[in-house]
Amino acid sequence: MFHQLEKSIPLEIAARLSQQLQIDAPVQVEQPRDPKFGEFALPIAFQLARQMKQAPKAIAEKLVSAIGTLPGVAALEIAGNGYLNVRLDRARYLASLMQPPAEAAGAESGKVIIEHTNINPNKAAHIGHLRNAILGDTFARMLRASGETVEVQNYIDNTGVQVADVVVGFRYLEKKSLAEVEALSVAPRFDYYCWDLYARTSTYYKDHPDSLAWRAEVLHSIEGGTDEVSRLGHLVADAIVGCHLRTMARLGIVYDVLPRESEILHLQFWAKAFELLKERKALFLETEGKNKGCWVMPASAFRDATRAEEEDVDDSKVIVRSNGIVTYVGKDIAYQLWKFGLLGKDFFYEPLAGFPGVMVSTAEPQPASNSRFGGGQTVYNVIDSRQSYLQDVVVAGLRALGYHEQAAKSVHFSYEMVALTPRTCVDLRIPISEEDAKKAYVEVSGRKGLGVKADDLLDELIATAGREVGARHAEATEEDRRMIATQIAVAALRYFMLKFTRNTVIAFDLQEALSFTGETGPYVQYSAVRAGRILTKLTEPLPDYRSLSPAEIDDIAAELADENLWQLTLSVSKLESALARSIASGEPAHLARFAFQLAQSFSTFYENYPVLTEKNPRKKLLLLWMTDYFARQLRRTLDILGIPVPSFM
């Protein structure tokens, strides 16, 4: 309701000013610094001062007279030197919350595609991947909650160097056959096995540079072959994708479709994109210099040419190497064209075995398959900030092809890295130097042995939460304690990854994340649990507030003369407004912050208003409704954030 008024009041005021005073100006809405000044503040008199050549306060008096009474508004007051303060009609506001009108159908704005996770299928997921997946999943949930149609994609680079290196390890270092690897692939934690094998292979390359020829050979087989090496590559990639999906499912993260790079190659997506780029002269064949024989995109297409000159940097980006191999960014351009439905090609699709509801691309036509993906109006690519340059090249490719609208709707949903606090390294039994122990955070680095696997982190969070749950609820069954500990661990991890803005480097701290106090997921969870617990103590059902008459609601609303109760009612009703702002800014952190503030508001309500023992029947009706409303809003906010609400904590 608050969000609706936030939008409708300025529009109504603008319409009346245009009609009554022939003033056409946008009406901006601000939040008063002090709640005692009302719910909205309008600085329009200051905006018009130069145009009307009058003092803002005099203009404000004319505006109030012209605007008249507004639906849902109790008073329009002049404050200070000319602000217009809006005071809402508290009874009508309460009625709108108790008896909300049927939701109007959302405007059709086309499909939104969000690509996230995108882990190389060569080893276990790590803590950095979790930030990507949690951000992408939460933003998808936010958009769906606002009425958008969302398609979630997880691009699988199953023909890349990383997969090839694991195959090299199996084939040349461990001398394993396809059958032996197949047996390993169905054993628990195959991704952990490959994590270690990948590291050993990388070390072997350094000590034996000639062995890099194995990588080239394996890459060639994976990209186009049908021999045992190719089958081994696809076996490894598919098995590890399954491991990744199971890891993400532990956090409630799921996908609609997994487009695979192997199909982009087999179905000639890049070949089609290449022809289009050459036709539009977006690429040129370099005939001299270090990029001789390469197809390149001029830097003027994707960077500031003046800056490039000043910095004396290379003025081009290689899209196709001289040996004919397309670079990652070239394939990304083809993929982005497909996402917008601009390529004139599509994958075939089949269900991914073991993962209900998830489709995976295939190069072979499928009987009775009606699946259609891609063709989005807006595309969000969740990729870390280090890939900004390459994302700029992808967008430049769209512009070069004349797809300016799609280029504008290609969003790089970037984020910074995840590090660890020194004490979390200790908690996870990761050895660190004395120097690192003094730092604010320790960067995760495979080379330094600081690679934190996602499942290990989750297991540690669950174990730690389990000890706390066990201490508080020794009477609960082991199964129930394990379930609650898992839900708390999910809340701790997801909230910690979300509460920081995307351009902030996160120093993950296990103890802080799991705390039941402060700005944490478990704290917000606990508020939702406590609100629900009050309602379970009722000896009779909640009143049917929808059946109350206007006179009865007016009677209850008289209790909102208590300014604290009114402010608490306002705070709990601002979810839609917080969601809209969070989406507009592309910052899930804002919604996470709202969840924390909502939990704080409930704590204030809980401490100051003993609901069940309230003697005044009218006030008790309001307090019961507020308790139920808090519980529903907390649950909905947590659901959007992907955080479960336990039955007890």
HELIX and SHEET records of a PDB file:
HELIX    1   1 PHE A    2  LEU A   21  1                                  20    
HELIX    2   2 PRO A   35  PHE A   37  5                                   3    
HELIX    3   3 ILE A   44  MET A   52  1                                   9    
HELIX    4   4 PRO A   56  ILE A   67  1                                  12    
HELIX    5   5 ARG A   90  MET A   98  1                                   9    
HELIX    6   6 ILE A  127  ALA A  145  1                                  19    
HELIX    7   7 VAL A  161  VAL A  168  1                                   8    
HELIX    8   8 GLY A  169  LEU A  173  3                                   5    
HELIX    9   9 LEU A  178  SER A  185  1                                   8    
HELIX   10  10 PHE A  190  ASP A  207  1                                  18    
HELIX   11  11 PRO A  209  SER A  211  5                                   3    
HELIX   12  12 LEU A  212  GLY A  224  1                                  13    
HELIX   13  13 GLU A  228  ALA A  249  1                                  22    
HELIX   14  14 GLU A  261  HIS A  266  1                                   6    
HELIX   15  15 PHE A  269  GLU A  279  1                                  11    
HELIX   16  16 ALA A  299  ALA A  301  5                                   3    
HELIX   17  17 ALA A  305  GLU A  311  1                                   7    
HELIX   18  18 TYR A  328  LYS A  339  1                                  12    
HELIX   19  19 SER A  385  GLN A  387  5                                   3    
HELIX   20  20 SER A  388  ALA A  400  1                                  13    
HELIX   21  21 HIS A  404  ALA A  408  1                                   5    
HELIX   22  22 PRO A  422  ASP A  427  1                                   6    
HELIX   23  23 GLU A  434  ALA A  437  1                                   4    
HELIX   24  24 ALA A  454  ARG A  472  1                                  19    
HELIX   25  25 GLU A  478  LEU A  498  1                                  21    
HELIX   26  26 LEU A  510  LEU A  514  1                                   5    
HELIX   27  27 GLY A  521  THR A  536  1                                  16    
HELIX   28  28 TYR A  545  SER A  547  5                                   3    
HELIX   29  29 PRO A  550  ALA A  557  1                                   8    
HELIX   30  30 ALA A  558  ALA A  561  5                                   4    
HELIX   31  31 GLU A  563  VAL A  572  1                                  10    
HELIX   32  32 LEU A  575  SER A  585  1                                  11    
HELIX   33  33 PRO A  588  ASN A  608  1                                  21    
HELIX   34  34 PRO A  617  ILE A  640  1                                  24    
SHEET    1   A 3 PHE A  40  LEU A  42  0                                        
SHEET    2   A 3 TYR A  83  LEU A  88 -1                                        
SHEET    3   A 3 VAL A  73  ALA A  79 -1                                        
SHEET    1   B 4 THR A 149  GLN A 153  0                                        
SHEET    2   B 4 LYS A 111  GLU A 115  1                                        
SHEET    3   B 4 THR A 378  VAL A 382  1                                        
SHEET    4   B 4 SER A 410  PHE A 413  1                                        
SHEET    1   C 3 VAL A 257  LEU A 258  0                                        
SHEET    2   C 3 MET A 359  THR A 362  1                                        
SHEET    3   C 3 PHE A 348  PRO A 351 -1                                        
SHEET    1   D 3 PHE A 284  LEU A 285  0                                        
SHEET    2   D 3 TRP A 295  PRO A 298 -1                                        
SHEET    3   D 3 SER A 316  VAL A 320 -1                                        
SHEET    1   E 3 VAL A 442  GLU A 443  0                                        
SHEET    2   E 3 VAL A 418  LEU A 420 -1                                        
SHEET    3   E 3 ILE A 506  PHE A 508  1                                        
END                                                                             
